[in-house]
Amino acid sequence: MAPTITDAERALSELFEARSGSFTDGPLDRRRAEAFKQFAAGGLPHRRVEAYKYTDLRSRLRRLPAPAEAADASAVEAILTAHPVLVPNAHRLVLANGRFMPTLSSAPAGMTITSILAPEADLTDVGALTADSTDPVTLANVGLFDGGAVVTISENPAAPLEIVHVVTGDVIAMDRIAISLPAGLEASIIERTIGADHSVTNNMAEIVIGDNAVLHLTRISDGLSDNATELSSHHIRMGAKSRLEHLTISTGRGLARNQVFCHVKGDYSDTNFRTATVSTGRRHADTTLVVRHDSVGARSTEVFRSAVGRKGT
C-alpha cells in the first residue's frame, strides 16, 4: 500500500510546482524535474528505509516551516559577526537562506566563486556525482535547491575557505555547492551551518578531487538550536593518487544528519574519515558514510567517536 502523503510532502510538492513553471530546457532544470519526480515517488524517508532506519524524517518532519525568502544582508552580517571565522585569515563563502551572497563572500587567491544559477557558471561537474543517486535527501535538494555556488580552484589557494550556511528565520532552505580541485593542487575547506530555532536545512556539496590532489575538508554542526533540523550531504569522487582528509564535528542540538557518499575511483588514492559527536539534551545525531571502492591499491580509513548523554541519541 502506498503511504499516506504527509503535510510536509504535500508542501514540498506545492513548492516544486510553483518553481518548475520558470524552469528552462537546460540540463540543470531537466535534472531538477527528474530528481523531484523520483523523490515524490518515495517521499520523505522513514524507518523502513534501511539507510534511514535510525533517522525517521517522515515522523520528524510532519509539517515544514515556510520556504525561505532572500535574507536581509544586514541580518546575515550580524550573525556572521557573532560567529567569526574558525581559522585565522580564512575567506568566507556565505550562503544565506539557501542563496549565494556575493557581497558578504570573498575567495582567496587561486580560487573563484560563482553563483550556481549565473549564466557564466561552469556546470561541468554539477550533477555528475549525483546523477545515479537514489538518496531521498539528495533528490530533494537537487529538485528544490534555492541557489548555491560553484567553487573553481586554479592554483593552491592562499588561505582556507570557510563555507557558512546561514538561516535567518524559522524556514526551510536548501543550497547546493560544486567544488572542483584540479590535479596536483591542495586546498583546505571548512563548512558550518548556523540555523534558527525551528529551521530546516538541506545542504549538498559535490566535490571532485583530481589526480594527485589533496583536500582537507572539515564539516562542523555548531550553531543549531534544540528544534532545528540539519541535513548535509557530501558527494565526493577521488582521482588517482589523491588524498582526502575528511573531519565531521557535531556539537549542536536538534536533529543533524551528516552523510558522505565517496566514490574511490582513482587508483592508489587515500581517504581518511574522522567523526566526533557530542549528543546531549534530546539531540539526535546521525553520521552516515558510504564508500565505494572502484580502484586498485586505494585505501580508506574510518574513525568514529561519540559521547552521548541526557537523552541524546
Secondary structure, DSSP 8 states (H G I E B T S, - for coil): ------HHHHHHHHHHHHHHTT--SSHHHHHHHHHHHHHHHH-S--TTSGGGTT--HHHHTSS--EE-----HHHHHHHHHHS--SSTT-EEEEEETTEE-GGG----TTEEEEETTSTT---TTTTTTTTT---HHHHHHHHH--EEEEEEESS--SS-EEEEEE--SSEEEEEEEEEEE-TT-EEEEEEEEE--TT-EEEEEEEEEE-TT-EEEEEEEEEE--TT-EEEEEEEEEE-TT-EEEEEEEE--SSEEEEEEEEEE-STT-EEEEEEEEEE-TT-EEEEEEEEEE-SSS-EEEEEEEEEE-TT--
